[in-house]
Amino acid sequence: MKFALALSLLFFTTSAFAAVVASYHGVLASDVPVKPGEIKAGIRVFHGEAGPAAAPVQVEAFKTEMASAKADCMLAACPGVKHTFTNRKADSYAARFRLPLKYDNEADKDSWMRNWTDI
């Protein structure tokens, strides 16, 4: 999972093609430190607070790192919302694989709209 975020951060830091990059229910921990000025794209992160994929300490570390990097970063935490909240199949995956996943229609719509209106 850390590899996926590392790839995302690589895209954030080197992208000449995107003004803004969004992450929905991503893992926020990374072994790849970001330096001030490296992130070229704006970052929009939508995070379900009730999901175990990103512990509160990881969320705080991510916010601190983005602030230190002087990144244009907006992190929207969705209280009571679990991981994969934008995936309409999340409930069936949760039952099938006994995972703490849950689709949330309201958070799905809200995060999508905020992604476009907060740019």
C-alpha angles and dihedrals in degrees: 000000000000088000091061092053090045089055090048092051089048088054091046091052100043105030116124089165104062130054092191133022122196131206122195117197092338129162108260101196117102140175090204111090117212121218126213112279096015097105109080101173127064113251127220115187123187112193132183106221094202093057120096095218092093117029117211090254089056091049091052092046090050092050091048092048093049091048091049089049089051089232124170091242130160116187115191112193114201109209116222092011123124133215117289092027091156095052111093090201093055095102093054091046089050092054095041097047100024093240129152094248130131136172113230114194095194095049090044093055094039095050092048093050093044090051089063100035098046094056 
